[in-house]
Amino acid sequence: MAKLLRKLTVVAGAAGAARQYVKNNPDKVSRMAEQAGRFINKQTKGKYNHKVDSAVAKVRTATRKAAKS
């Protein structure tokens, strides 16, 4: 049980750091998400294009919200 709590603490710390990074660099995060989406679409030959585009759009929305708060 103690191992699980330690792992959860590490994950929570990483999530907090990620939130702070997004808040400080929303444009960079959106740009990297776009680049990652293009890479995935290229590697999968567009097989998952709709799902990738949806995920990238969610990242864009979340970064806009984070930048405003």
FENFENPE-V946560 format. One record per helix or strand. SS is the DSSP state (A for helix, B for strand). FROM is the first residue (numbers start at 1). TO is the last residue. Records with the same first field share a line. If there is no record, write none. Layout:
SS = FROM-TO ; FROM-TO
This chain:
A = 2-24 ; 26-43 ; 49-68
